[in-house]
């Protein structure tokens, strides 16, 4: 047996007699001792050569590897990945012949390609896999064939040998598959032609035995194991069950010293010199593209010895160092605790693993930062010359000095780093601009790890500053906004400002703590959200800021503003600018809810009358007013006097057209409060209207709009340039820092930054948000102010109707006096009803009664504006009218605006009716135009959350039926009902009639249709309605 063992170890072939002998379990002592002596005679081996460094190129080669279950390499193929404008493309197979001719490849790829062989027949080029696989050690782009884009780390290691205690003996076990029968070259029948030819070449050189295995070590690592003759000899001994007595310590130590140079040892025996174990983990960090690969290992012997999975495996381990056998007992609980500390610190790391590929730079830097905090338990190890330094920075380390310069502030400051290094504020802001994550590259291979709060604060500050000489400059309004944002933060940069700046900050702080009481003259009870909005407005006004109140339609922006005007009335006059069609509504609402305010219409100067201006078109000042004409000059003088005469408690209501025309008059004084209603009217900042609005001087500016952004972010800039000039910078800066990144690039961070910047000054509540505080149905009478020509036409038609009815009544009285039938009054009633219906149609649109005039009514124009606002707010609406020809005019407006809708009237066949209802409920169309008779009953249209009554009806119950199409079971959102009423028309009096008594209005409808049996208005009451006189709510008892 000793002769056979020695022959194996010396590389001699055993004799036949030797081969027949077994290696019994209880071998005599002299035999195991001779075997150990033979192992010692093997002697140590040298270390492997160092791997070469990685070259950086734009394109790259990926080497895919396929092995069998024993680690034998079956295939190695190159894939080429080209770099394009959008990054690296899809990997494609690369030709060996083409690669062999290239001289521009990185050194590591060139080393692999040196394994190309020319076959003896045909001269074809093939890759010698056993040679090539050895060149893949530490190559950055190696992958398994089944996952070509999931790179693995290939490292070289010795095969693993375990020495285990089994009772009174020590048993040896080779962990890696290097047994002679399993390591043999595959049979020739299993090889393709190329591999067979290479096998013949190798057999001529080394007898054909494979020398390399590539063993999988998890999903992202592989170990290259070179198999030596000595390792095979030991493996053959082990496979025969070789054991050594535990008592043979001295002989075992000598053998282990040699085995430690051929194998990676693991032993549970107390062999060799006992040393304390290190519980520190080692973080093996390898740069990989833009990220890193991290493997966390236990190194119980420190810088040398085996590296093991933390917290797993044997407690007792052995190694050989500098010829000395060392043994230690691992602290497995401590290893697990260090691993847990990392996975808890970086919560997205898989806590069931100990190796991770981190492809994203921010992920890699987050781990590096966490490892820095955990240095007491984990030691970071980088390849030579490739460490990353991450220094944590908090807001308290940033010092900013503020110096007032008129409407601007000059900022300077610094960030003090460890080691005495200082970054100026300008440098820091520039670095934040270039990096969108919380890790900021310093340019020397180091990084600053900003807290999320600090990164956000600096990015927000960078968005509102501009370089001015050696300092940063920011508009005072924008700086105040930024400072206000920091008030609720747990950490913030340290600000040191001059007295002017301190006074502004103190005023703002006082305003936020101030308690306001609703004015006693407010004739309304504000809902909770409205009272909250009013308080918000008052605090902004007290702090010196402007505001944008952007509540959804129907939530009471006008009422909240009237409460504000009342509260601020004693400080000076107020200006309200609104579309022409809405100006009258301001007068009516003020009279109703704030009767203590003195509200007047701009231009209403008595005998001279109002200027002949209709609408709010941009061209109004260029085409309709001649300032040099005597009458127009007198009107301007009267309006100038009107403006200058205003004092506390007075409110001037002005149209956008007149603001544009008389900008010089309206900007000649400072208003205590300036309000823009429907402020989207100035969304185009370059128009004369917008410039006139921005030129207004006021102590407090308020913009009201349900749609602060309809199409472009520039619209928000235009509105905010009125309310808070300088907050969003210049238009150019705004486009560069916000509009372009958000609209063209979808930059979510820029969007959030803009939201934070305007949040203190823009308040928007939707109906859904205040649902608990809002009744399920809100009804609003929306007055439409007719233009001069339309108003004149309505009055002429009313006078004509009154004359006609008087004649009919006179004729009826004459017939009765002559002994006629009692039908006279009934005929008069029908005559009056016909006249009233004609007036109602005229109030909808003049073209319904006088198409030859071609006069477009204000209601149609206001409907289009409301429609645009509803669509911008993502609402859907039902639109009801009693007149199908009026619905046709509304359809024209929707068609011209490109708005989608469904349509239904009495002529719609039943089948189409169902289809259109289902289509609307399915989301096809933002509006459903419906005639009264077709849609008053039997429809369920809960997709709509708005109802527009385009013309008020005699019977309010019929309106209830219409609004009930949307406001019914199944509706999950609050419903708002808008009644469009032409001011000063018959519609105005119908709505007042609703308020007087609903039963009376129902009686009118019954009389009109001839189907009611209740109270019916007599001719005198109808005539009073026609004349605009007060209608007696109770019919004459004798009628």
BELSUL-V773269 format. One record per pair of residues at least 12 apart in sequence whose ideal C-beta (glycine too) atoms are under 6 Angstrom apart, sorted by the first residue. I is the first residue (numbers start at 1). J is the second residue. Records with the same first field share a line. If there is no record, write none. Layout:
I=J, J
This chain:
1=21, 31
2=31, 34
4=18
5=35, 38
6=38
8=233
9=38, 233
11=229
23=240
32=244
33=251
36=251, 255
39=255, 258
40=254, 255, 258
42=230, 258
44=261
45=261
48=156
51=137, 138
52=107, 108
54=140
55=106, 107
58=83
59=82, 83
60=81, 141
61=78, 80, 109
62=79, 91, 141, 143, 148
63=78, 136, 142
64=77, 143, 145, 148
66=145
67=214
70=177, 182
71=213, 214, 215
73=129, 133, 214
76=127, 129, 132
78=94
79=91, 148
80=92, 94
91=148
96=116, 125
97=125
99=113
100=116
108=139
111=135
112=132, 135
115=127, 128, 131, 132
119=197
126=194
128=198
130=212
133=212, 214
136=154
137=154, 156, 224
142=154
152=220, 221, 222
153=221, 293
154=222
156=224
157=223
158=263, 264
159=176, 178, 225, 231, 263
160=175, 176, 264
161=174, 263, 265
162=266
163=267, 269
164=268
165=268, 269
168=246
169=243, 245
170=244, 246, 269
171=243
172=238
174=235, 238
176=225
178=227, 235
179=235, 239
180=232, 236
183=210
185=199, 208, 210
211=227
212=226
213=225
218=355
220=355, 357
230=262
231=262
252=271
253=271, 272, 325
256=271, 325
257=320, 323, 325
260=320
264=306
265=318, 319
266=317
267=318
268=314, 316
270=327
271=318, 325, 327
272=325, 326, 327
273=326
274=327
275=326, 328
277=300, 328, 329, 330, 331
278=300, 302
279=331, 334, 335
280=379
281=296, 298, 310, 338, 378
282=297, 299, 379, 381
283=296, 371, 378, 380
284=381
285=380, 382
287=386
290=361
291=358, 359, 360, 364
292=358, 364
293=357
294=356
295=355
296=310, 354
298=310, 335
300=317, 328, 330
301=319
304=321
305=319
309=354
310=335, 339, 354
311=332, 335, 336, 339
315=329, 330
316=329
338=377, 378
341=374
345=370
346=366, 367, 370
362=437, 439
365=390, 439, 447
368=388, 390
369=390, 449
372=390
389=446
390=447, 449
391=448
392=449
393=448, 450
394=451
395=454, 491, 492, 493
397=415, 416
398=415, 493
399=413, 414, 494
400=413, 493, 495
401=413, 496
402=497, 501
403=498
404=498, 500, 501
407=476
408=473
409=474, 476, 479
410=471, 473
411=472
412=471
413=425
415=428
426=472
429=462
432=458, 459, 462
433=462
436=749
438=450, 452, 455
453=489, 491
459=753
460=482, 753
461=482
463=737, 753
464=478
475=726
477=724, 726, 727
478=726, 727
481=727, 760
484=760
508=543
511=539, 542, 543
514=542
516=535, 538
519=566, 567
521=566, 596
522=563, 566
523=593
524=593
527=773
528=773
529=765, 770, 773
530=556, 560
533=560
534=560, 563
536=763
537=564
541=700
545=761
546=701, 723, 724
547=702, 761
548=703, 723, 762
549=704, 763
550=705, 708, 762, 764
551=765
552=706, 766, 767
553=706
554=778, 780, 976
557=704
558=589
559=593
561=675
562=593, 594
565=651
566=594
568=673
569=649
570=648
571=672
572=648, 672
573=646, 647, 650
574=651, 673
575=652, 671, 674
576=653, 675
577=654, 659, 676
578=677
579=616, 678
580=615, 616, 655, 785
581=784, 785, 858, 862
583=653, 655, 785
584=783, 785, 983
585=783
586=653
587=599
588=783
597=651
598=649, 650
599=651
601=653
602=652, 654, 658
603=639, 658
605=638, 642
608=634, 635, 638
611=635
613=657
614=787
616=656, 657
618=687
620=657
621=660, 661
625=661
639=665
640=665
643=665
656=681, 689
659=692
660=688, 689, 692
663=692
667=695, 696
670=697
671=698
672=699
673=700
674=696, 698, 701
675=702
676=693, 703
677=704
679=703, 704, 705, 719
680=705, 707
682=718
683=715, 718
685=718
690=718
693=722
694=721, 722
701=723
703=719, 722, 723
706=869, 873
707=869, 872
710=872
713=739
714=739
717=734
724=761
738=750, 754
767=974
768=973
771=974
774=974
776=974
777=967, 975
778=976
779=977
780=978
781=979, 981, 991
782=978, 980
783=981, 983
784=858, 859, 862, 980, 982
785=983
786=858, 982
787=858
789=855
790=846, 857
793=846
794=842, 985
797=839, 842
801=835
802=1026
805=831, 832, 835
808=828, 831
809=828
812=824, 828
825=1019
828=1019
829=1019
832=1022
833=1008
839=986
840=986
843=982, 985, 986, 987
844=886, 951
845=857, 860, 889
848=885
859=980, 982
860=889, 893
863=890
864=893
867=899
870=946
871=926
875=945, 946
876=926, 943, 944
877=927, 944, 946, 948
878=928, 941, 944, 947, 965, 966
879=927, 929, 948, 950
880=930, 949, 962
881=950, 951
882=932
884=905, 931
887=929
900=925, 926
901=925, 927, 929
902=916, 919, 920, 925, 928
903=929
904=916, 930, 934, 935
905=931, 934
906=933, 934
920=943
921=943
936=961
939=965
941=965, 966
942=970, 971
944=966
945=973, 975
946=976
947=963, 966, 977
948=978
949=979
950=980
952=979, 987, 990, 991
954=1001, 1004, 1005
955=1001, 1002, 1005
956=994, 998, 1001
963=977
989=1025
996=1033
997=1033
1000=1033
1003=1015, 1016, 1017
1004=1017
1015=1035
1018=1036, 1039
